[in-house]
Amino acid sequence: MHSQAEKSPQNDRVQSGRGIWVAIIVLLIVAGVVIAGIVPRERAKAALKSETYNLAVPTVVVIHPKLGAPQTEIVLPGNIQAFIDSPIYARTNGYLTKWYADIGTHVKEGQLLADIETPEVDQQLDQAKADLNTAQANSRLAEITATRYEDLAKTEAVSKQDVDNAAGDFAAKKAMVQSAESNVKRLQQLQSFEKIYAPFDGVITARNTDIGHLINSGAGAPATELFHIAETRSLRVFINVPQEYSQAAAPGLTADLTLQEFPGKKFKGKLVRTADSIDLASRTLLVEVDVENPTGELLPGAYAQVHLKIPAGATTVILPVSAMLFRSEGLQVATVQKCGSGGGDCAQLRTVTVGHDFGSEIEVVTGVKPIDWVIVNPSDSMVTGEKVRLASNANPSQGIDGVSATPAQ
């Protein structure tokens, strides 16, 4: 009995130690389970935070602007006109007896085009000549009388008043002769208009009369155009240049004409003069381009497209239209620059002035330089100072600070 009593406390201590170890092991297991659950969550939380931050910084694709061409070619519609274009009217009344040139006839200056019969003018001329003879006869008689009276006045056979009357009558008769001569010359000139001559070398583009037609020179009724003649060895083309190119559109610029009926062929021309005034309605400058046409291929009245080569007034760059931001402040582009104290890359919005629109590309006159990094397809919400991350197509260590960038050609 005594031995059993002595072993009982020892057994209790052993069992108590085992319980402690079991409790420790259980606590360690619970701690491990807790740690195993918390650590992944913290890691996931940190990863989520990092991913959220990364997503908050947009990744952008950047390019260098291309240098613009030293000159810009603008294509404008134009109407070809003859260098000299003139209607031909009659200057006398009568009937057309014969014509000598039809449409398409190439005529020389002074060549006879038509004959007009003017019986009324002929009769008026005969009457005027008779009146002139009468006036000349009266003038000679008045001169003889005046001379006689002057001689008689020396002997005081006639009064001074009679001498003055004779001299005045002679002067009046002399003036009547001059009037009759002028009337004869007028009718002779009208009679010379019976023949219609070409005023310059050219081609007849219209004939609006025929044999037997009554010709009216415009007295009491509208005059009728007999022929229309055009000088086509040289041609004029009038075009309207937009106001933005008006300062560069100066005389001496070269221009090429293209027409649908001559595919692949260009006709050389030169800008010779401008109106020096902007049209208020269209905001364009009227300019004239002259084209030589020795073979007569080009026809007056034809439609042509004029390719005018305008020199660039300043260095321009070319950007894709997708790089443009349409804001209330105007057209802007987003560029990438180094941030301030925080480091990294930041966006900077710049207002630009655009020039010619090439469709998928656009010319930028001011606001961007060839060394700048320009963001393609920037978000509509992008603002100046916003941090960005460059895509793999750009080296962040080059170009953004403007040191080693080379413009794309």
C-alpha positions, 0 to 999 in steps of 0.5 A: 500500500505504501509503494502505490502511494509513493508512485501516484505523485510521480505518475501525476507529474509525468502525465502533467508534463505530457499534457503541457507538451500536448498543449504546446504542440497544439498551440504550435499547430494552431499558430502554424495554421493561423500563420499559413492563412495570414501570410498568403492573404498579406501577400495577396493584399500586397500583390493586389495593391501593387497591381492596382498601383500599376494599373493606375499608371497607364502604359503608353506607346510613343513615337517621334514626329516625322519631319515635314517636307520642305515644300507642300503640294496642294491640289486645287480645282481650276478652270482652263481659259483662253489667254485672250477670249473675245466675242466679235460683233458687227459695227454696222447694220445690214445683211450677211452675204458670206462667211469664211470661217467656221468653228474650229478654224485657226485664223490669223490676225487680219484674216477676213471672216465675213462680208456684210451688205449695207445698202443704207450706209452706201446711200448715206455715204453717197449723199454725204459726199454730195453734201461735201461737194456742195459745202466745198463749192459754197466755201470757195465762193465765200472765200472769193467774195471775202477776198474781193471785199478785202480788196475793195476795203482798201479803196474804201469802196465798201464799208467795214461791216460788209467786209466783216460779213463776207469774212464771217460767211467764209468762216462759216462755209469753211466750218460746214466743209469740215463738218461734211468731211467728218460725216463722210469719214464716219460713213466711210468707216461704217462702210469699212465695217462691212468686212469682219476681220480677226483681231488676233491669231486664234481659233473660232470657237463659235459662229452665230450667224449665217448667210442672209441674217439681218445684222444689227449693230445694237442700235435700238435692239441687242447686238448679236455676236457673230463669232467667238475667237480664242487665243489658245497658244497660251492658257490661263488657269484661275484657282482659289488658294486657301488663306493659310497658303496665301502668303506663300502663293507668290508669282514664280511658283511652279504648278502642274496640271492634270486632266482626266483625259490625259492619265499620267500626264502633267502639263507644266505651268507657272503662277504669274499673278495674284489678286492680292486680296482675300475673298470675304465669302470663301476666304481664298486668294485668287491666283492665275497660272499660265500654261503654254499650249503650243500643240493645242492639246488643252482646250479652253473651258476644261476642268483641271486639277492644279498641283501647286508646290507651296514652300514651307514657311517653317519647320513642320512635323507630321503626326498620325491623327490618332495622336490628336486630342480634341479639347475645348482649349483646341487641338492638343497632343500628349508628350512624355517628359521626366517628372519632377522630384518624384522621378519617372515619366509624366505626360504633358499636354501641348496645344498645337497648330495644324497645317495640311490634313493628309487623311491618316496623318496631319501636319503640325506647324507649332507646338511639337518638335521632332525630338519630342516623344509623342503619345499615340492614342492618348486617353481622353482623360489624360492631363498634364503631370499624370504619370505614365509608363513607356511601352517597350518600343521606347527607351526611357533613358533616351529621347525624353530629355531631348539629348540623344533623340533622333527624329524619324525621317 
